């Protein structure tokens, strides 16, 4: 295993064609000794030679002196951006891409294109994508404003959450996250297409979620409600006063699917079975899953831990919460689609946490990482203790 030596040059190829999996393309069968968790509490990335700390944590480490060239630019631009020197990072990248002798690879090009997206420079982005397409003979990434001004959802497109698998009583934490998302945006869409089963506890939780969102005045749209209607139909029986939450959830989903006649028939059965008034018919908003919605779904990663905005200075609390989030999970997804920047010190804190999780046998994947942040994380060796997936 090779880690970059801080203050020197990164490993050969880091500035060249970088795969979308920024973890270096290693397979699952690599023989990498796990870090010793007992040493992690002593690591301090705020000062001193960080490479020595990495070496102590990683075990068998080979430190190499790297050749100058594109690799040095890769590291320099990553560190400049992490320190908030956006203009200098842009100049460094721009200079090497303008130099025909530099032979800059895909990694450096993606860094510059992402830098334009992160700073909202659409005109400069569009002036470069043609060069990118000509050089690499493939479609360039599309324009997307990733700047702080565009961080919040725009227009009438509400965040989309996908429920999948088996809905049961263990979904409490995920539903709490959905509530937070709904409160922040004022609206939310819930897609049930991938839901495979639901038990009594799951019905109670889902009804509780819908009631809470209604109390918070969050606009809710449910997609593919009929998927859940068909599941619940077999769990209720007229005259059998059981599974009350399943009855109520079925009545609710019939309103989202627009099936008024079926709703009214079931409402009569509910009144007879439970000897109480059923809910009144009130058609809910229905939504279609558009291509835009699918793109937002891929980016939002429901159920994942989210790193957002600029994690700099003393703002490491979000990073530290990752350990608690991962406590009861074996596979941990971290959604970085809204993470614009992370500085050197907080990247070190992230490394410590991920190394601890790796030592506990957990697999952590950082998804939708922009190329500028991804470069710093590779320079810091974070790809040695997690998988880093760059955004398109």
Buried (B, 14 or more C-beta within 10 A) or exposed (E): BBBBBBEBBBBBBBBBEBEEBBBBEEEEEEEBEBBEBEBBEEBEBEEEEBBEBBBBBBEEBEBBEBEEBBBBBBBBBBBBBBBEBBEBBBEBBBEBBEEEEBEBBBBBBBBBBBBBBBBBBBEBBEEBBEEBEEBEEEEBBEEBBBBBEEBEBEEEBBBBBBBEEEBBEEBEEBBEBBBEBBBEBEBBBBBBBEBEEBBBBBBBBBBBBBEBBEEEEBBBBBBBBBBBBEBBBEBBEEEEEEBBBBBBBBBBBBBBBEBEEBBEEBBEBBEEBBEEEBBEEEEBEEBEBEEEBEBBBBBBBBBBBBBEBBBBEEEBEBBEBBBEBBEEBEEBBBBBBBBBBBBBBBBBBBBBBBBBBBBEEBBBBBBBBBBBBBBBBBBBBBBBBBBBBBBE
